[in-house]
Amino acid sequence: MKFYALRFLALMPLGFALATPFSYAEDTDASIPFEIDAEELNFTGNTGVIEASGKVTLTGKDGVLIADRITYDPETQKVFATGNVLLTDPDGREISVDTLELSGDFKTGALTSINMNVPGLGDEGIPVLSATKATKLDETTYSMEDVVYSPCKTCGDSGRRPWEIHASKVTYDTADGWAEYQHARLNAFGVPVLYLPYLAHPIGKKQAKTGLLMPKFGTSTALGLNATVAGYINSPAENADYTLRTRAMSDRGVQFMAERRQVGLTFDNEIRASYLNDTGTGEPRGHAMVKGLKTFNEGTRLGLNSEIASDDTYLTEYFNRNEPYLRSTLFLENGGLSHYAAIQGSLYQDLDATADDGSTAQILPQIEFLKWFNRDDGQEFSLHFDTLNLQRGVGVNSRRITTGADYKIPWLLDDGSLLEATASLRLDIYNVEGLTGVNQQYNGNSGRFLPETTLSWEKPYLSPSGYHTIAPKIMLAMSPRGGNPTGIPNEDSVAYELDANNLFEPSRFAGRDRVESGPRGMWGLDNRWGYAGTTDWRLFIGQSYRRFDDVALPESGGASANVSDWVGYMEANPTNWFKLSQRFRLDHANFSTRRMDTSFMLGREDIGFARATYSYLTDGPEDLYAEAEYPFNDSVRFISHMRRDLVDDRLLSGEAGLRFSADCYELEVVARRRGYTNGGDLQPSTDYLVNLELLTFGSQ
């Protein structure tokens, strides 16, 4: 028989035990009750003691207590629970004990034979944390003895777990889930491997807390044996956190690294810095990076992205980075649906050991403004303004003003054809110092006025089944010849290459210093096989023509002749485990390869894959990049990637290793090879790295 009539006034937080006192009164406040559900319930009138037995359940708003027998004495405010005692808190944490006794104001008490289960951790029915006994020190804090903690599932029939923490004493706060250990010992598969006099970490969900992070170890032919220890500092008062690292290297000394991150409602910033008194070179080395962004209102931002290094090879040697330069930019911008305005200044640090630092151009400053006037019928009109000041210690200095207006109008015809016409006007003014020409140096002003019009037509043709689509496109462009006076320096338009992506661009030059001019035409034919939303096969091929020669076009770019190279790309996606793509540029006369980028992927990322990209450029680089991953099982995965220079037949970079993943740890063992040099003091090196992360411990 079950009884539900008795109600008691209480607040009952349940962490490891009942945490808030309750009192019995005949005039019960029903707004904060808990209920006792039991097969047998006895009430002693003289003392008020209540004894419940037989599958007793005590239910409150903050949790549930289940036991074979519960006794409550309202006069002494003591509750006793014995026999299959189980506490469940609102977060789903389950704590089983042999006996439970709470006394006084229910903020102190004692528990024996504790076993705790945490949702999402460990095996069902196997405790994540266990202790022989515990003392409840206050409302949320427990002091436990002879503690074993592990979030791992057991391995096979052995019953062992990958790792466990054994400690003589643990203090656990249920309010923030933080556990602090004294005289702890880390066991790996039952074998003691590390003694820890003090340890602290959260149990359950991760929280940002100040403490130590997992160390990392490795060896390198360039750095020697090395170990990195790190600490994390959380600063909620300033909405910021810090990471401090120390890396000890047997051949290069001790490196110090610091990071700071901060986020606010209208701003965020990040600072990174490192310092090393390099025993290999005998000189101090380091780097610094600052990023910051301040939002004043919708669309208006002030930002800083800055990075500097002590020398050309520091970041490559110690952080495995290989940038050609470092850029520091301060900018202010405002943007909306119909405009964009910005002012910025940039300083560059060239990381090429063979370059003259004084010849590196610095932007001081650049101002941009764009305004769009779009109509509902598809017509577009825009204005743009750009001014740029380039300064060098050695070489050409220049100042540039570029203005222009663009208009576009489309027509969608009844047969499905799309006609599109554009018209543009552009005016550029340059002031240069030190521009070297033929047997002379030019200082002065130059300009360019360039009107241009284009007209394009395209139409898709579908097969009766809808599986095959053929889409031809033709474009004509017209502008006066000779749009590149010799008095205009080429700073930002050095790169030029015709390909399938820019075939229908009026000018394929990067930047603004060079333009294509004169009458010219382009055509392309796109074949696609696949239904809506999918592409099984694809082939695109195209070409451009020009009436007159243009000496501004580089011979290697593919369009210097009146008839350009053939450009195109192919795709093949016959299944979900095989993909092939190729972008190509072929000589217009004999179809010899002038540029090719071929990529394929075999497999899928969830079952293992191999991916490779082959790149070739006539009289230029030829290299191969490949990567592969293969899961031997759910826990072990092989990872690798490499880049090889096929011209000099040498490995540029490569990495291979094993990644072990389990429910409670991740281990990565990696071998890494850097085979390239920079023309300076950077030499090839081989590194061996071991990274271990015990999940639920500190990580970043």
C-alpha positions in Angstrom: 0.0 0.0 0.0 1.3 3.5 -0.9 0.7 6.8 1.0 0.9 10.2 -0.7 -0.9 12.4 1.9 2.0 13.6 4.0 3.8 16.7 2.8 6.8 18.4 4.3 8.1 22.0 3.9 11.6 21.9 2.5 14.1 23.0 -0.1 16.2 20.0 -1.2 19.2 20.6 -3.4 20.7 17.2 -4.2 24.4 17.1 -5.1 25.9 14.3 -3.2 23.1 14.5 -0.6 20.1 16.5 0.7 21.5 20.0 1.0 18.8 22.3 2.5 16.9 21.8 5.8 13.2 21.0 5.8 10.7 21.1 8.8 7.5 19.3 9.5 4.4 21.3 10.4 0.8 20.4 10.3 0.0 23.7 8.5 2.3 22.9 5.6 3.2 25.5 3.0 2.2 23.6 -0.1 4.1 26.0 -2.4 7.5 24.2 -1.7 6.6 20.6 -0.7 8.2 17.3 -1.3 6.5 14.0 -1.2 7.2 10.6 0.4 6.1 7.6 -1.5 6.6 4.3 0.4 5.1 0.9 0.8 5.0 1.3 4.6 4.9 4.6 6.6 4.9 4.9 10.4 4.4 8.1 12.4 5.3 8.4 16.1 2.9 11.0 17.6 5.0 11.8 20.7 8.3 12.5 19.0 7.1 13.2 15.4 9.6 10.7 14.0 8.6 9.3 10.6 9.8 6.0 9.4 9.3 4.9 5.8 10.3 1.6 4.3 9.9 -0.5 1.2 10.9 1.3 -2.0 10.9 4.7 -0.4 11.0 7.7 -2.7 11.4 11.2 -1.5 10.7 13.8 -4.2 11.5 17.5 -4.1 11.8 20.2 -6.7 15.6 19.8 -6.7 15.9 16.1 -6.9 14.9 12.6 -5.8 16.1 10.4 -3.0 15.4 6.6 -3.2 16.2 4.1 -0.4 14.9 0.9 1.2 14.5 2.8 4.5 14.3 6.5 5.5 13.9 7.9 9.0 13.2 11.6 9.7 13.3 13.2 13.1 11.8 16.8 12.8 12.9 17.7 16.4 16.6 17.0 15.8 16.3 17.6 12.1 18.1 14.4 11.2 17.4 12.1 8.3 18.8 8.6 7.9 18.7 6.6 4.7 19.9 3.0 4.4 19.7 0.2 1.8 20.2 0.9 -1.9 20.4 4.7 -1.3 20.3 6.6 -4.6 20.3 10.4 -5.1 19.5 12.0 -8.4 20.0 15.7 -9.0 18.3 17.9 -11.6 21.3 17.5 -13.9 20.9 13.7 -14.0 23.9 13.0 -11.8 23.3 9.8 -9.8 25.0 9.1 -6.4 24.6 5.8 -4.7 25.7 5.3 -1.1 25.4 2.5 1.5 24.2 4.9 4.3 23.4 8.5 4.5 23.0 10.7 7.7 22.4 14.4 7.7 22.1 16.4 10.9 21.7 19.9 12.3 20.5 22.2 9.6 21.1 19.5 6.9 24.2 21.3 5.7 26.5 18.8 7.3 26.5 15.1 7.5 28.2 11.8 6.6 28.0 9.3 3.8 29.6 5.9 3.3 30.5 3.9 0.2 29.8 6.6 -2.4 29.4 5.8 -6.1 28.6 8.6 -8.6 27.4 8.4 -12.2 27.6 11.4 -14.5 25.5 11.6 -17.7 27.6 11.0 -20.8 30.7 9.7 -19.0 31.8 6.1 -18.5 29.8 2.9 -18.8 26.2 2.6 -17.6 26.2 1.2 -14.1 29.9 1.7 -13.5 30.6 4.8 -11.3 32.7 7.7 -12.6 33.7 8.5 -9.0 33.8 6.4 -5.9 34.9 6.9 -2.3 34.9 4.9 0.9 33.3 7.7 2.9 32.6 11.4 2.7 31.9 14.3 5.1 29.5 17.1 4.1 31.2 20.3 5.1 28.5 22.8 4.1 25.6 23.1 1.8 27.5 22.2 -1.4 31.0 21.0 -0.4 32.1 17.4 0.4 35.3 16.0 1.6 35.9 12.4 0.4 38.5 9.8 1.3 40.1 7.0 -0.7 38.7 8.3 -4.0 38.9 6.8 -7.5 37.9 8.9 -10.5 37.7 7.9 -14.2 35.3 8.9 -17.0 36.5 6.0 -19.1 34.6 3.0 -20.2 36.1 -0.4 -19.3 38.3 -2.3 -21.8 37.1 -5.7 -22.8 36.9 -8.6 -20.3 39.8 -7.2 -18.2 37.5 -4.6 -16.6 40.4 -2.1 -16.6 40.0 1.5 -17.7 42.5 3.4 -19.8 43.2 5.8 -17.0 42.1 6.5 -13.4 43.0 9.0 -10.8 43.5 7.6 -7.3 43.7 10.1 -4.4 43.7 9.9 -0.6 41.5 13.0 -0.3 39.2 14.9 -2.6 37.2 18.1 -2.0 34.2 18.4 -4.3 31.9 21.4 -4.7 28.6 20.5 -6.3 27.8 24.1 -7.1 30.5 24.5 -9.8 31.4 20.8 -10.2 35.0 21.5 -9.2 37.1 18.7 -7.6 40.5 19.2 -5.9 42.7 16.2 -5.2 45.5 15.8 -2.7 48.2 13.1 -3.1 46.8 11.9 -6.4 48.2 9.1 -8.6 47.5 8.6 -12.3 47.1 5.0 -13.4 47.2 3.9 -17.0 45.5 0.5 -17.5 46.0 -0.3 -13.8 49.7 0.7 -13.8 50.8 3.8 -11.7 52.6 6.2 -14.1 52.5 9.7 -12.4 52.3 11.1 -8.9 50.5 14.4 -8.5 50.7 16.2 -5.1 47.8 18.4 -6.2 45.2 18.3 -9.0 42.0 20.1 -9.8 39.5 19.7 -12.6 35.7 19.8 -13.3 33.5 16.7 -13.1 30.9 16.7 -15.7 30.6 19.6 -18.1 33.8 21.6 -18.8 34.1 25.0 -17.3 36.7 27.8 -17.8 38.9 27.6 -14.7 42.4 28.7 -13.9 44.9 25.8 -13.9 47.4 23.8 -15.7 47.0 22.3 -19.2 48.3 19.0 -20.4 52.0 19.0 -21.3 53.3 18.2 -24.8 56.5 16.4 -25.7 58.6 16.0 -28.8 62.0 15.7 -30.4 63.4 17.5 -33.4 66.7 17.5 -35.3 66.6 21.3 -35.3 65.4 21.9 -31.7 66.4 18.8 -29.8 64.3 17.2 -27.1 61.5 19.5 -26.1 58.7 19.7 -23.6 55.9 22.3 -23.3 54.0 23.0 -20.1 51.1 25.4 -20.1 48.8 27.2 -17.7 45.4 28.8 -18.2 44.1 31.8 -16.4 40.4 32.7 -16.5 39.4 36.3 -15.7 35.6 36.7 -15.7 35.8 40.2 -14.3 37.4 41.4 -17.6 35.7 38.8 -19.9 39.2 37.6 -20.8 41.4 34.6 -20.5 45.1 33.9 -20.7 47.3 31.0 -21.8 51.0 30.9 -20.7 53.3 28.4 -22.1 57.0 27.4 -21.5 58.8 25.3 -24.0 62.2 23.8 -23.0 64.4 22.7 -25.9 67.7 20.9 -25.4 69.4 22.5 -28.4 67.7 26.0 -28.5 67.0 27.0 -24.9 63.7 28.0 -23.2 60.9 29.7 -25.1 58.1 31.7 -23.4 54.7 32.2 -25.0 51.7 34.2 -23.9 48.2 34.6 -25.2 45.3 36.9 -24.1 41.8 36.8 -25.5 39.0 39.2 -24.6 35.4 39.6 -25.8 32.9 42.3 -25.0 29.5 43.4 -26.3 31.1 45.8 -28.9 34.7 44.7 -29.0 37.0 41.8 -29.1 40.8 41.5 -29.1 43.6 38.9 -29.0 47.3 39.2 -28.2 50.0 36.6 -28.8 53.7 37.0 -28.1 56.7 34.8 -27.7 60.3 35.2 -26.7 63.4 33.0 -26.9 67.1 33.6 -26.1 68.1 31.2 -28.9 71.2 29.2 -27.8 71.6 28.0 -31.3 72.0 31.4 -32.9 73.1 33.3 -29.8 70.5 36.0 -30.3 67.1 36.9 -28.7 64.2 36.1 -31.0 60.4 36.4 -30.8 57.2 37.6 -32.3 54.1 39.5 -31.4 50.5 39.5 -32.8 47.7 41.8 -32.0 44.1 41.6 -33.3 41.3 44.0 -32.2 37.9 45.0 -33.4 35.6 47.8 -32.0 32.1 48.2 -33.3 30.6 51.6 -32.8 27.3 51.0 -34.5 25.8 48.9 -37.1 28.2 48.9 -40.0 31.0 51.0 -38.5 34.1 49.2 -37.2 37.6 50.1 -36.1 40.1 47.3 -36.3 43.8 46.4 -36.0 45.5 43.2 -37.3 49.2 43.3 -36.6 52.0 40.8 -36.5 55.8 41.2 -36.5 58.7 38.7 -36.0 62.3 39.2 -35.0 63.6 37.6 -38.2 62.6 35.8 -41.4 62.7 32.2 -40.1 61.5 32.4 -36.5 57.8 31.5 -37.2 58.8 28.7 -39.5 61.2 27.1 -37.1 59.1 27.3 -34.0 55.5 27.5 -35.2 55.6 25.5 -38.5 54.3 28.5 -40.4 55.5 29.5 -43.9 54.0 32.9 -44.9 55.9 35.0 -47.4 55.2 38.2 -45.4 53.6 39.6 -42.3 51.1 42.4 -42.5 50.0 44.9 -39.9 46.9 46.9 -40.8 44.9 49.6 -39.0 41.5 50.2 -40.6 38.2 52.1 -40.1 35.2 51.0 -42.2 31.6 51.7 -42.6 29.2 49.6 -44.7 25.6 49.2 -45.5 23.3 47.8 -48.1 24.2 50.4 -50.7 27.6 51.7 -49.7 31.1 50.8 -48.4 33.8 53.2 -47.1 37.1 52.5 -45.6 40.5 54.0 -44.7 43.4 51.8 -43.8 47.2 51.7 -43.5 49.4 48.6 -43.8 53.0 47.8 -43.0 54.6 44.7 -44.4 57.5 42.6 -43.2 59.0 40.5 -46.0 60.0 37.1 -44.8 62.1 36.3 -47.9 65.7 36.0 -46.7 67.0 37.1 -50.1 64.8 40.3 -50.3 65.9 43.8 -49.4 63.7 45.0 -46.6 64.0 48.6 -47.8 62.3 47.7 -51.1 59.1 46.4 -49.5 56.2 48.7 -50.2 54.1 50.1 -47.3 50.6 51.4 -47.7 50.2 54.7 -46.0 47.2 55.0 -46.4 44.5 53.6 -48.7 41.0 55.1 -48.9 38.1 53.3 -50.6 34.5 54.3 -51.3 31.8 52.4 -53.2 28.2 53.3 -53.8 25.5 51.1 -55.4 22.2 52.1 -57.0 20.3 48.9 -57.7 16.8 48.7 -59.3 14.2 46.1 -58.9 14.3 45.3 -62.7 18.0 44.1 -62.3 19.7 47.3 -63.5 22.7 48.2 -61.5 24.7 51.5 -61.3 27.8 52.0 -59.1 30.4 54.6 -58.3 33.8 53.8 -56.9 36.8 55.8 -55.6 40.2 54.6 -54.4 43.3 56.4 -53.4 46.6 54.7 -52.4 49.9 55.9 -51.2 52.9 53.5 -51.5 56.1 54.3 -49.7 59.5 52.5 -49.9 62.9 53.1 -48.3 64.5 52.0 -51.6 62.8 52.1 -55.0 59.6 53.5 -56.4 57.2 55.7 -54.4 53.8 56.3 -55.9 50.4 57.9 -55.2 47.3 56.8 -57.0 43.7 58.0 -57.4 41.2 55.8 -59.2 37.6 56.8 -59.9 35.0 55.2 -62.0 31.3 54.5 -62.7 29.7 51.2 -63.9 26.3 50.5 -65.3 24.8 47.0 -66.1 21.4 46.1 -67.6 20.2 42.5 -68.2 17.5 41.3 -70.5 15.9 37.9 -70.0 14.4 36.8 -73.4 11.4 34.6 -73.9 13.5 31.8 -75.3 15.5 31.6 -72.1 18.5 33.6 -73.3 20.1 36.1 -71.1 21.6 39.3 -72.6 23.7 41.6 -70.5 25.2 44.9 -71.4 27.7 46.9 -69.3 29.2 50.4 -69.7 32.0 51.8 -67.6 34.1 54.9 -67.3 37.4 55.0 -65.4 39.9 57.8 -64.6 43.2 57.1 -62.9 45.8 59.6 -61.8 49.3 58.7 -60.7 52.2 60.6 -59.1 55.5 58.6 -59.1 59.1 59.0 -57.9 62.0 56.9 -59.0 60.3 54.9 -61.7 63.0 53.3 -63.8 62.3 53.2 -67.5 64.5 52.6 -70.6 67.8 54.4 -69.8 66.1 56.9 -67.6 64.3 57.5 -64.3 60.9 59.0 -64.3 59.5 61.4 -61.7 56.1 63.0 -62.4 52.4 62.5 -63.1 50.6 60.1 -65.4 47.0 59.3 -66.0 44.6 57.0 -67.8 41.0 57.5 -69.0 39.3 54.3 -70.0 35.7 53.9 -71.3 34.6 50.4 -71.9 31.5 48.5 -72.9 30.6 44.8 -72.9 27.8 42.7 -74.3 27.2 39.0 -73.4 24.8 36.3 -74.4 24.2 32.9 -72.8 21.5 30.3 -72.9 21.1 26.9 -71.3 19.8 23.9 -73.4 18.4 20.9 -71.6 18.0 17.4 -72.8 14.5 15.9 -72.7 15.3 14.0 -69.5 16.8 17.1 -67.9 20.0 15.2 -67.1 22.3 17.0 -69.6 22.7 20.8 -69.9 24.7 22.6 -72.5 25.2 26.3 -71.8 27.1 28.4 -74.4 28.2 31.9 -73.6 29.7 34.7 -75.8 31.0 38.0 -74.7 32.4 41.1 -76.6 34.4 43.8 -74.9 35.4 47.1 -76.4 37.8 49.8 -75.1 40.4 52.1 -76.6 43.9 50.6 -77.1 46.9 51.5 -75.0 45.5 51.8 -71.5 48.8 51.2 -69.8 51.1 54.3 -70.1 54.8 53.7 -69.3 54.5 56.3 -66.5 52.2 54.1 -64.5 54.1 51.7 -62.2 53.0 48.1 -61.9 52.6 47.5 -58.1 49.5 45.4 -57.6 48.9 43.9 -61.1 52.0 41.7 -61.4 49.9 38.5 -61.3 48.1 37.7 -64.6 46.8 34.3 -65.7 43.9 33.4 -68.0 41.8 30.5 -66.6 38.2 29.2 -66.7 37.2 31.4 -63.7 38.2 34.8 -65.2 37.6 34.1 -68.9 34.6 36.4 -69.0 36.2 39.2 -67.0 37.0 42.4 -69.0 40.4 42.5 -67.4 42.2 39.5 -65.8 44.9 41.5 -64.1 44.9 41.5 -60.3 44.7 45.0 -58.8 44.2 48.3 -60.6 47.6 49.3 -62.1 47.2 47.3 -65.3 44.2 46.9 -67.6 43.3 44.9 -70.7 42.3 47.2 -73.6 41.2 47.1 -77.2 38.5 45.1 -78.9 38.3 41.4 -77.8 35.9 38.5 -77.5 35.4 35.4 -75.4 33.4 32.3 -75.7 32.8 29.2 -73.6 30.8 26.0 -73.6 29.7 24.4 -70.4 28.4 20.8 -70.4 26.9 19.5 -67.2 25.5 16.0 -66.6 23.3 15.7 -63.5 19.9 16.5 -62.1 19.0 19.6 -60.1 21.3 20.1 -57.2 23.9 17.5 -58.3 26.7 17.3 -60.8 27.9 13.9 -61.9 30.0 15.0 -64.8 31.1 18.4 -66.1 33.2 19.7 -69.0 33.9 23.4 -69.7 36.1 24.8 -72.4 36.6 28.3 -73.6 38.9 30.8 -75.3 39.4 34.5 -75.9 40.4 36.6 -78.9 41.8 40.1 -79.4 42.1 42.2 -82.6 45.5 43.8 -81.7 48.5 42.8 -79.7 48.7 44.0 -76.1 52.3 44.3 -74.8 51.1 44.6 -71.2 50.1 41.0 -71.2 52.8 38.6 -70.0 53.6 35.7 -72.3 53.2 33.2 -69.4 49.6 34.4 -68.7 48.0 32.5 -71.6 46.4 35.5 -73.5 49.4 37.4 -74.9 48.7 36.2 -78.5 45.7 37.3 -80.5 44.2 33.8 -80.0 44.5 32.8 -76.3 45.3 29.4 -74.9 42.4 27.0 -74.4 41.1 27.0 -70.8 38.7 24.8 -69.0 37.9 22.3 -66.3 36.5 18.9 -65.9 34.6 17.3 -63.0 33.7 13.7 -62.3 31.6 12.7 -59.3 30.2 9.2 -60.3 29.8 8.0 -56.7 30.0 9.4 -53.2 33.5 7.8 -52.7 35.3 9.1 -55.9 35.8 12.6 -57.1 38.0 14.0 -59.8 38.5 17.5 -61.0 41.0 19.2 -63.4 41.6 22.8 -64.4 43.8 23.2 -67.5 45.3 25.6 -69.9 46.4 24.2 -73.3 48.5 25.9 -76.0 46.1 27.2 -78.7 48.2 25.9 -81.5 49.4 22.4 -80.5 47.3 21.7 -77.4 50.4 21.1 -75.2 49.9 21.6 -71.5 50.8 25.0 -70.2 49.0 24.9 -66.8 47.2 22.0 -65.1 45.8 21.4 -61.6 44.4 17.9 -61.1 42.7 16.8 -57.9 41.1 13.5 -56.9 39.6 12.0 -53.8 39.1 8.3 -53.2 36.9 7.3 -50.2 35.1 9.4 -47.7 36.2 11.1 -44.5 34.1 8.9 -42.3 35.5 5.6 -43.8 39.0 6.8 -44.8 40.2 8.6 -47.8 43.1 9.5 -50.1 43.3 12.9 -51.7 45.9 14.3 -54.1 46.5 17.5 -56.1 49.0 17.8 -58.9 50.0 21.3 -60.1 52.0 22.1 -63.2 53.0 25.4 -64.8 55.2 25.8 -67.9 58.6 27.1 -66.9 57.3 27.3 -63.3 56.7 25.0 -60.3 55.5 21.4 -60.6 54.5 19.9 -57.3 52.3 17.2 -55.8 50.3 17.5 -52.6 48.7 14.4 -51.1 46.9 13.5 -47.9 45.3 10.4 -46.5 43.4 9.2 -43.5 42.4 5.7 -42.6 40.5 4.5 -39.5 41.7 1.1 -38.4 38.7 1.0 -36.0 36.6 3.5 -34.1 39.6 4.4 -31.9 42.7 4.4 -34.1 43.2 6.6 -37.2 46.2 7.0 -39.5 46.8 10.6 -40.7 49.3 11.9 -43.2 50.0 14.6 -45.7 53.0 15.7 -47.8 54.0 18.2 -50.5 56.7 17.4 -53.0 58.7 19.5 -55.5 58.7 17.4 -58.7 61.2 19.8 -60.5 64.0 19.3 -58.0 62.6 15.9 -56.8 62.6 16.8 -53.1 60.1 16.6 -50.2 59.0 20.1 -49.2 57.0 19.1 -46.1 55.4 15.9 -44.8 53.7 14.6 -41.8 52.4 11.1 -40.7 51.1 9.7 -37.5 48.5 7.9 -35.5 45.6 9.4 -33.6 44.1 7.3 -30.8 40.7 8.4 -29.7 38.5 7.0 -26.9 35.7 8.2 -24.8 38.1 9.6 -22.2 41.4 10.4 -24.0 43.0 11.4 -27.3 46.6 10.5 -28.1 48.5 11.7 -31.2 51.9 10.5 -32.3 53.3 12.4 -35.3 56.5 12.5 -37.3 57.0 15.7 -39.3 59.6 16.6 -42.0 60.4 20.0 -43.3 62.6 19.8 -46.4 62.6 23.3 -47.8 65.0 26.2 -47.0 64.5 29.9 -47.5 67.8 30.9 -49.0 69.0 32.0 -45.5 69.7 30.1 -42.3 66.6 28.0 -42.3 67.6 24.3 -42.6 65.5 21.1 -43.1 64.4 19.4 -39.9 62.6 16.3 -38.7 60.3 16.4 -35.7 58.6 13.7 -33.6 55.7 14.9 -31.5 53.5 13.3 -28.8 50.3 15.0 -27.7 48.1 13.5 -25.0 44.8 14.9 -23.8 42.8 13.3 -21.0 39.3 14.4 -21.6 37.4 16.1 -18.8 40.8 17.6 -17.8 42.1 21.0 -18.7 42.5 21.5 -22.5 42.4 24.3 -25.1 
